[in-house]
Amino acid sequence: MGHKVTGQFAAYQNEIYLQGLAGNVPPFTTDPGALEASARERLGPGPFWYVAGAAGGGATARANREAFDDWRIVPRMLTNATERHLGTSLLGTEMPAPVLLAPVGVQSILHPDGELATARAAAELGVPFVLSTASSHTIEEVAEAAGDAARWFQLYWPNDPDVAASILDRARGAGYRVLVVTLDTWTLAWRPHDLDRSYLPFLRGVGTAIPFSDPAFRAGLAASPEDDLPMAILRWVQLFTGTDKSWDQLSFLREHWDGPIVLKGIQHVDDARKAVDAGVDGIVVSNHGGRQVDGAVGSLEVLPEIADAVGEQVEVLFDSGIRGGADIVKALALGAKAVLVGRPFAYGLAHGGQVGVRHVLRSLLADFDLTLGLSGHRSPAELNREALRRR
């Protein structure tokens, strides 16, 4: 794959400096810490807080970031790290770096092109994109935008088995290779930023493109969503919120999906072991970026024990709190095979659609590439706990 060329990602740094000779600066900040504030200036409070906000008082979102600060990289010298190879293979997906775009719903509130822009930017760089069930565009439209690039599908598991089976069938038919099942969002957490503005896009039929275009969903309606939006939204609410599932129901997914299955939202080592027993192919150690349970443990805090317990049996992925290249290095060193990035690319989308997502991704990957090399490593496979020191 051409994406594995040495220094491919780090080269973005040189490109930016050379562009400066012609008086050109980056379209917006390359500082991951400044991205959120910059996006806030561009978005209305409803859309901004829908992305930036967290459950309750935000303690879990803060814990996610604090957990990264608890680990420090210990650089090594003279390791011949000039040439680096970042590429990896995960669940049958070749990727140019161990980074995927996390499933983020309702992207049209950030930019009119929404998921289409994100899919195109991801495809340009070869980075796998995980499409949310809460997409503003249909499964098929996003597949078309992605072309032949790798794409995974995230399921919010509907309470109607026919609708669930139909959505899975469509995703498989449209070339999505891996199923990511989100476990932690069967009902919405208490999110004050959204509540204070009564802001929930779904209740206006935004972020409902996948169920509203689904034949099994439409079959349960007296009139189409186009003709009777309120009744379609009511059915959406009944199907997608308020009902938790159980471990023994996972067999349904295996019956209706013939590719790899990944469970997202694992925070306890015993749940990781149950995932192994259930025969799934991977897990994402994640707390939904702090959006679901306030006062919860930071995701990175539990990653090492989970990776130690099940890392030999299933692919362990990580999300919740990744902002810069050093964060990726730390998560991989603590046992993740790859990381998912959410809010940063969403902020990039808000800044400039496809171009904005591409800039954020290229910045993140360059930062990762450079940090990996400068800390003395030639590939992600060389990273382990020896690369870090606990504060």
Secondary structure, 3 states (H helix, E strand, C coil): CHHHCCCCCCHHHHHHHHHHCCCCCCCCCCCCCCHHHHHHHHCCHHHHHHHHCCCCCCHHHHHHHHHHHCEEECCCCCCCCCCCCCCEEECCEEECCCEEECCCCCHHHCCCCHHHHHHHHHHHHCCCEEECCCCCCCHHHHHHHHCCCCEEEEECCCCCHHHHHHHHHHHHHCCCCCEEEECCCCCCCCCHHHHHCCCCHHHHCCCCHHHHCCHHHHHCCCCCCCCCHHHHHHHHHHHHCCCCCCHHHHHHHHHHCCCCEEEEEECCHHHHHHHHHCCCCEEEECCHHHCCCCCCCCHHHHHHHHHHHHCCCCEEEECCCCCCHHHHHHHHHCCCCEEEECHHHHHHHHHHHHHHHHHHHHHHHHHHHHHHHHCCCCCHHHCCHHHEEEC
